[in-house]
Amino acid sequence: MNITVHQSIHINLLKVGSITNSSVLQIGSTGAIQAKSELYNTGGFTEFAEEAEAQDQISPLVQLSPLNPIT
C-alpha cells in the first residue's frame, strides 16, 4: 500500500536546547526511521574530553523566517 502525504510546514522560530549523537530532530513525516549508530575515534584520543561548561542562556544559532511573510 502506498500513502502520499502532502504537507506545508511554516516555522518562524525553532529553538533547540541540545542535540547529541543519539538525538533525532524531525520536521515533517517519514515512513520509517531506522536507528544506526557508529562510533569512531579518528583523532586517536586516549583520554576523555574535559567537561563542558554550562551556559546561562542558549540563543538560537539559526534564525528562521517565514518564506512568505505577512505584510
DAMO-V677789 format. One record per backbone hydrogen bond with DSSP energy under -1.0 kcal/mol. CO is the residue of the C=O (numbers start at 0). NH is the residue of the N-H. E is the energy in kcal/mol with one decimal. If there is no record, write none. Layout:
((CO,NH,E) (CO,NH,E))
This chain:
((19,22,-1.7) (40,43,-1.2))
